Amino acid sequence: MSSTTGSIVGRVIDANGNPVSGVNVAVAGGAQPHHDIGATTNSDGVFRLGGMLPGSYDVMAHKSTMTGSAQVEVSAASPSDVEITLA
């Protein structure tokens, strides 16, 4: 039985490359039906957005306004990685 969802795993860093904790990260649009998925970065600046349908998503980090993009594909391989830098 194969999975029908994927994940985006990423890291939020500042302009000096240091991880930023406590940043709210969310996706909007894409294939998700009628709701956004979100997470908060840990002490290493890492977040994981799971249970996502395949498709393209805008990834938003909220401590300041920042965005990135990610593609979700269902596979046994590692989840999509996205890195967002705080300006």
N, C-alpha and C positions, 0 to 999 in steps of 0.2 A: 504494500500500500504506500503510495507516494504522498508527500505533503502538498498542500495547495496554497500555502502561504510562505512568505520569506521574511527577511529582516534587514534592517539597515543598522549597522554598528559604526559609530564614528567618534570623533574626539573634537572638543572645542578648545582652541588655544588662543592666547593673546598675541599681540604683534611681535613679542619676543620669543614666541614658540613655547611659552609656559602653559600648562593645562589650567583650565578655568572650571572650578566646581560650582554647583548650584545654578547652572544655566538651564532654563527650560527650553527643551527642543521639541518641535512638533512638525508633523507633515500635514499638508492640506492638498486637496484635489486628488489627482490620480484615480486609481481604481477603488479606493475605499468608499464603501457605501455610507453616505450621510453622517460621517463622524470623523473627527481628527484623532490621530494617535500621537501621544506625547510621552516624554521621559525627562528626567533631570540628570545632568551630568554628575558623576561621582568625583571623588577627590583627585582622580587622574584625568578629569575632563571627559571621561568616556560615557557614552550613552548607547542604549540599544532600543530600537523601535521594532517590536516583533508583531507577528500575526498579520502581516501585510499581504494584500493581494498583489500579484504581479502587475507591474506598470511603472510609470514615471511619476515622481513626486517632487514637490518643492519642500526642502527641509529648512525650517526656520528656527533660529536660536534667539531667545529673548532674555537678554540682560541689557543688550543694546539690540538694535534691529540688524539682523544678519540673515542671509539666506544662502542656500546651496541647492544642488539638485542631486538626485540619486535615482538609479534604475533598479527595480526589484525583479529578480528572476527566481523561479522556484527550481532549486537544484540541491544536490547533496554537497555542493561546494560551499566555501565560506560565504558569509553574508556580504552585501555591498558595503564598502567603506566610504565614508565621506569625512572630510576634514574642514571645519569652519574656523576661520581666524577672526578673533575680536579685533576691531579696528580702534 
